[in-house]
Amino acid sequence: MERIRQPIVTVVGHVDHGKTTILDSIRETIIARKEAGGITQKISCTCYPIDLIQKKCSGLLEQFNIQLEIPGFLFIDTPGHAAFTNLRKRGGTLADLAILVIDINEGFMPQTIECMEILKSSKVPFIVALNKVDAVHGWKRNSEKLEEDINSQQIYVKNEFEKKFSMIVEALSSHGFNADIFYRISDFTKQVALVPCSGKTAEGIKELIIMLCGLTQKFLKGKLQISEEARGTVLEVKREKSIIYVEAVLYDGTLKQGDTVAIASFDEPITSKIRILSEALPLCKGFKTMKGVTAAAGIRMQLANSAEILPGMPFSVVKQNNKEQVIKALKQEIEKTIRTEKEGVIAKADSLGSLEALLVLLNKEGIKVSKALIGSVNKVDLMNAAANLQANPLNAVVLGFNVSVDEDARDARIKVLANDVIYRLIEDFQKWLVEKQKEIQRETLEKLVLPCKLGVLRFVFRQSKPAIFGVHVEAGILKAGTEMINAHDEKVSEIKAIQSENKSVEEVGRGMDVAVSMPNITFGRQVHEGDILYSEMSEENFRNLKKNKQYLSADEIAVLQEIATVKRKKKATWGV
């Protein structure tokens, strides 16, 4: 008979919407508040056995006609960001199911959207916990049954609840999900179940667990068999005094003390023998040293070699006859997960799952990444970004998601952006891009002769040595030092100086009447009243302006076309 493992469940949502409170409340339905020992320590997983589900939710199991075949649930309980939804296992996503926590009073927030995008891309079935229902104005708990409790609220409370509920249903719909309250759903494959609840009062928590049971029946039948090969995913690497522990999820097979494991990395997989193996006890009551652990389980390993192990990396047991095969598979998993381009920005995140989530959403926005790594932003990252300065300064950027920036990671030429919300990180980068493009535009244009068109006025202040007379700037920007030509492509002279309202200026714009000084000409010979003068430019200058004409104004582009017409009389290659 095939063995069945627990479904692995992640709890995700926007910061402060109550993910931890929901998980604590799930435990509180089992653990008495003052039970001796209680929750003794914070660990990465919470095991929720079947006997406790049956004991606490028996009435609801009968109501929804659910026959449990699973040994329980394993909740991923790692603090931090929603990207843990995207924890990897070999060949897919670690989570079998997810609870998306939304504060019913606040509705959708940036991380809510991130979570949905990740869940959608990884095809993880999920339910929505509409948390903090007890904070709806006037809400009172009148019944142990959630449906009765909702229907028994006073009219004004129920109206307020329906208003908030409808807004969340509409928001889910706008992201492609058909959703409704859990007790009105007949087909869980077509609709997302919404469970109003309160992590604070435990209202609706039993219904939340029952919906997970229902999802398991609908989506996971035939997908939870345990195979022979022991495989897992690293959650955290923790140091206690001089000892390093690796906390992980074992999602398949049986792992034994003394086994050798290969853990994926960005280089060669790290292999190490397990010195001590411990299993997380149900309901966060600590770890128990074991000779062997069977999936699915939270585990702690003390390894002979734990240097450079990164969170989020998949691992497998290595045997003498499969070492090369296992190492090859782990390498392929990383190559498949982390795809980069020849050019692009540098991306950093706190785990493999977080990094993949960042890359998925950057790719959606058309942002290319040349290097993607785990860990804090450091000096090496800035050196890698600096290599992009010459080829494309817009790629001289390090994007850090849910990571810190080392104190010595400083380089005025490199832009470092860090945030614990991907969408905000992307928005910050896009704003910087706009500003940087403008800066590059200004620098580029400052090096070029800009299109300028002058009309010569009848005001003559000096005929020669130098000639000083009035001009009207018909288009573009006139700068001191600009060489001018006439409408026949004949060189006239440079603008030595500009005077506006009896003051010397370096440049003037369209529509201005100014006096200009031009050496080596005589007014009435080389220049006459009514003449049109244009800024002289080389063909290379012209081509650069043409390449950057998105930065020119409409009147400057028009002048560029006129200059091209003048120049084409002598050379056919000029054109806009």
Long-range contacts (C-beta under 8 A, 24 or more apart in sequence): 2-225, 2-226, 3-225, 3-226, 3-294, 4-69, 4-70, 4-71, 4-224, 4-225, 4-226, 5-70, 5-71, 5-224, 5-225, 5-226, 5-251, 5-252, 5-294, 5-295, 5-296, 6-47, 6-48, 6-70, 6-71, 6-72, 6-73, 6-74, 6-224, 6-296, 7-70, 7-73, 7-74, 7-96, 7-97, 7-212, 7-216, 7-220, 7-224, 7-296, 8-73, 8-74, 8-76, 8-94, 8-95, 8-96, 8-97, 8-249, 8-251, 8-296, 9-73, 9-74, 9-75, 9-76, 9-95, 9-96, 9-97, 9-98, 9-99, 9-212, 10-75, 10-76, 10-84, 10-85, 10-87, 10-94, 10-95, 10-97, 10-98, 10-99, 10-124, 11-75, 11-76, 11-77, 11-98, 11-99, 11-101, 12-82, 12-84, 12-85, 12-98, 12-99, 12-100, 12-101, 12-115, 12-118, 12-119, 13-82, 13-100, 13-101, 13-102, 13-111, 13-112, 13-115, 13-129, 13-131, 14-82, 14-101, 14-102, 14-103, 14-106, 14-109, 14-110, 14-111, 14-112, 14-115, 15-111, 15-420, 15-421, 16-103, 17-101, 17-102, 17-103, 17-106, 17-109, 17-112, 17-131, 17-132, 18-101, 18-103, 18-129, 18-131, 18-132, 18-199, 19-101, 20-79, 21-131, 21-199, 21-200, 22-99, 22-101, 22-129, 22-131, 22-197, 22-199, 22-205, 22-208, 23-75, 23-77, 23-199, 24-199, 25-197, 25-198, 25-199, 25-200, 25-202, 25-205, 26-75, 26-205, 26-208, 26-209, 27-283, 27-284, 28-202, 28-205, 29-56, 29-202, 29-205, 29-206, 29-209, 30-56, 30-283, 31-283, 37-285, 39-283, 39-284, 39-285, 40-284, 40-285, 40-286, 41-284, 41-286, 42-79, 42-284, 43-77, 43-247, 43-280, 43-284, 43-286, 43-287, 43-298, 43-300, 44-76, 44-77, 44-78, 44-235, 44-236, 44-247, 44-248, 44-249, 44-280, 44-298, 45-74, 45-75, 45-76, 45-77, 45-235, 45-247, 45-249, 45-280, 45-297, 45-298, 46-74, 46-75, 46-77, 46-280, 46-283, 46-284, 46-298, 47-72, 47-73, 47-74, 47-75, 47-280, 47-281, 47-282, 47-283, 47-297, 47-298, 48-72, 48-73, 48-74, 48-75, 48-209, 48-282, 48-283, 49-282, 52-282, 53-209, 53-213, 56-206, 56-209, 57-206, 57-209, 57-210, 57-213, 60-206, 60-207, 60-210, 61-210, 61-213, 64-210, 64-213, 64-214, 66-210, 66-213, 66-214, 66-217, 67-217, 68-213, 70-213, 70-216, 70-224, 72-282, 73-209, 73-212, 74-249, 74-296, 74-297, 74-298, 76-235, 76-249, 77-284, 78-235, 78-236, 80-350, 80-402, 81-111, 81-350, 81-354, 81-401, 81-402, 81-420, 82-111, 82-114, 82-115, 82-118, 82-357, 83-114, 83-118, 83-349, 83-351, 83-353, 83-354, 83-356, 83-357, 83-358, 83-401, 83-402, 83-422, 84-351, 84-353, 84-354, 85-115, 85-118, 85-119, 85-122, 85-124, 85-353, 85-357, 86-118, 86-122, 86-353, 86-354, 86-356, 86-357, 86-360, 87-233, 87-235, 87-249, 87-312, 87-351, 87-352, 87-353, 88-233, 88-312, 88-313, 88-314, 88-333, 88-337, 88-352, 88-353, 88-356, 89-231, 89-232, 89-233, 89-251, 89-252, 89-314, 90-231, 90-314, 90-316, 90-329, 90-330, 90-333, 91-333, 92-122, 93-122, 93-123, 93-124, 94-233, 94-249, 94-251, 94-353, 95-122, 95-124, 96-124, 96-125, 96-216, 96-220, 96-223, 96-224, 97-124, 97-125, 97-126, 97-127, 97-212, 97-215, 97-216, 97-219, 97-220, 98-124, 98-125, 98-126, 98-127, 99-126, 99-127, 99-128, 99-129, 99-208, 99-212, 100-126, 100-127, 100-128, 100-129, 101-128, 101-129, 101-131, 102-128, 102-129, 102-130, 102-131, 102-168, 103-131, 103-132, 104-130, 104-131, 104-132, 104-133, 104-135, 104-136, 104-161, 104-164, 104-165, 104-168, 104-196, 105-132, 105-135, 105-136, 105-164, 107-164, 107-167, 107-168, 107-171, 108-168, 108-171, 110-421, 110-423, 110-424, 111-421, 113-175, 113-423, 114-357, 114-361, 114-421, 114-422, 114-423, 116-172, 116-175, 116-177, 117-360, 117-361, 117-364, 118-357, 118-360, 120-175, 120-176, 121-360, 125-215, 125-218, 125-219, 126-192, 127-182, 127-192, 127-193, 127-194, 127-195, 127-208, 127-211, 127-212, 127-215, 128-168, 128-172, 128-179, 128-192, 128-193, 128-194, 128-195, 129-195, 129-197, 129-204, 129-208, 130-165, 130-168, 130-194, 130-195, 130-196, 130-197, 131-197, 131-198, 131-199, 132-198, 132-199, 132-200, 133-161, 133-196, 133-197, 133-198, 133-203, 133-204, 134-198, 134-200, 134-201, 134-203, 135-198, 136-160, 136-161, 136-164, 141-201, 141-203, 146-183, 146-195, 146-196, 146-197, 146-203, 146-204, 146-206, 146-207, 147-183, 149-203, 150-181, 150-196, 161-196, 165-194, 165-196, 168-194, 169-194, 182-207, 182-211, 188-214, 188-215, 188-218, 188-219, 189-218, 189-219, 226-252, 226-253, 226-254, 226-294, 226-295, 227-252, 227-253, 228-253, 229-253, 229-316, 229-317, 230-254, 230-255, 230-256, 230-259, 230-261, 230-295, 230-316, 230-317, 231-314, 231-315, 231-316, 231-317, 232-295, 232-299, 232-314, 232-315, 232-316, 233-312, 233-313, 233-314, 233-315, 234-263, 234-309, 234-310, 234-311, 234-312, 234-313, 234-314, 234-315, 235-311, 235-312, 236-311, 237-306, 237-309, 237-310, 237-311, 243-302, 244-302, 244-303, 244-306, 245-300, 245-301, 245-302, 246-300, 246-301, 246-302, 246-303, 246-306, 246-309, 247-298, 247-299, 247-300, 248-298, 248-299, 248-300, 248-301, 248-315, 249-296, 249-297, 249-298, 249-299, 250-293, 250-294, 250-295, 250-296, 250-297, 250-298, 250-299, 251-295, 251-296, 252-295, 252-296, 253-294, 253-295, 253-317, 254-292, 254-293, 254-294, 254-295, 255-292, 255-293, 255-294, 255-299, 255-317, 256-291, 256-292, 256-293, 257-290, 257-291, 257-292, 259-317, 260-317, 260-318, 260-319, 261-301, 261-303, 261-315, 261-316, 261-317, 261-318, 262-315, 262-316, 262-317, 262-318, 262-323, 262-326, 262-327, 262-330, 263-309, 263-313, 263-314, 263-315, 263-330, 264-313, 264-314, 264-315, 264-330, 264-331, 264-333, 264-334, 264-352, 265-308, 265-309, 265-310, 265-313, 265-334, 266-310, 266-334, 266-338, 266-373, 266-374, 268-327, 269-326, 269-327, 269-330, 269-331, 270-305, 270-307, 270-308, 270-309, 271-305, 271-318, 271-323, 271-327, 272-303, 272-304, 272-305, 272-306, 273-303, 273-304, 274-301, 274-302, 274-303, 275-302, 275-303, 275-304, 276-301, 276-302, 277-301, 310-351, 310-352, 310-374, 310-375, 311-350, 311-351, 311-352, 311-374, 312-351, 312-352, 312-353, 312-354, 312-355, 312-374, 313-352, 314-352, 338-372, 340-369, 340-370, 340-371, 340-372, 341-368, 341-369, 341-370, 342-370, 343-368, 343-370, 343-388, 343-391, 343-392, 343-395, 344-368, 344-369, 344-370, 344-395, 345-369, 345-370, 345-385, 345-388, 345-395, 345-397, 345-398, 345-399, 345-429, 346-370, 346-371, 346-372, 346-373, 346-381, 346-384, 346-385, 346-397, 346-398, 346-399, 347-371, 347-372, 347-373, 347-398, 347-399, 347-401, 348-372, 348-373, 348-374, 348-375, 348-376, 348-377, 348-381, 348-398, 348-399, 348-400, 348-401, 348-403, 349-374, 349-400, 349-401, 349-402, 349-403, 350-374, 350-375, 350-401, 350-402, 350-403, 354-401, 354-402, 355-401, 357-401, 357-422, 358-399, 358-401, 358-422, 358-425, 361-422, 361-423, 361-426, 362-399, 362-426, 365-426, 365-430, 367-426, 367-429, 368-395, 370-395, 375-403, 376-400, 376-403, 376-404, 376-405, 376-406, 376-409, 377-403, 377-404, 377-405, 377-406, 377-409, 377-416, 377-418, 378-406, 378-408, 378-409, 379-406, 379-408, 379-409, 381-409, 382-409, 382-410, 382-411, 382-414, 382-416, 385-411, 385-414, 386-411, 386-413, 386-414, 389-413, 393-436, 393-440, 394-433, 394-436, 394-437, 394-440, 397-429, 397-432, 399-425, 399-429, 400-425, 401-425, 441-548, 441-551, 444-544, 444-548, 444-551, 445-548, 445-551, 448-537, 448-541, 448-544, 448-545, 449-482, 449-483, 449-535, 449-536, 449-537, 449-538, 449-541, 450-476, 450-477, 450-479, 450-535, 450-545, 450-552, 450-556, 451-475, 451-476, 451-534, 451-535, 451-537, 451-545, 451-552, 451-556, 451-557, 451-559, 451-560, 451-563, 452-476, 452-477, 452-478, 452-479, 452-482, 452-534, 452-535, 452-559, 453-532, 453-533, 453-534, 453-535, 453-559, 453-562, 454-478, 454-484, 454-516, 454-532, 454-533, 454-534, 455-530, 455-531, 455-532, 456-527, 456-528, 456-529, 456-530, 456-531, 456-532, 456-533, 457-513, 457-529, 458-529, 459-515, 460-523, 461-515, 462-523, 463-522, 463-523, 463-524, 464-521, 464-522, 464-523, 465-519, 466-496, 466-517, 466-518, 466-519, 466-520, 466-521, 467-493, 467-517, 467-518, 467-519, 467-521, 467-522, 467-523, 467-527, 468-515, 468-516, 468-517, 468-518, 469-515, 469-516, 469-518, 469-523, 469-527, 470-513, 470-514, 470-515, 470-516, 471-513, 471-514, 471-515, 471-516, 471-533, 472-511, 472-512, 472-513, 473-508, 473-509, 473-510, 473-511, 473-512, 473-513, 473-514, 474-510, 474-532, 475-510, 475-555, 475-556, 475-558, 475-559, 476-509, 476-510, 476-535, 476-553, 476-555, 476-556, 476-559, 477-507, 477-508, 477-509, 477-510, 477-556, 478-507, 478-508, 478-509, 478-512, 478-514, 478-516, 478-535, 479-506, 479-507, 480-505, 480-506, 480-507, 482-535, 482-536, 483-535, 483-536, 484-518, 484-533, 484-534, 484-535, 484-536, 485-533, 485-534, 485-535, 485-536, 485-566, 486-527, 486-531, 486-532, 486-533, 486-534, 487-531, 487-532, 487-534, 487-566, 488-566, 488-569, 489-566, 489-567, 489-569, 489-570, 491-536, 492-518, 492-521, 492-526, 492-527, 492-533, 493-518, 493-519, 493-520, 493-521, 493-526, 494-518, 494-519, 510-555, 534-559, 534-562, 534-563, 534-566, 535-563, 537-563, 539-567, 539-571, 539-573, 539-574, 542-567, 542-574, 546-576, 549-576
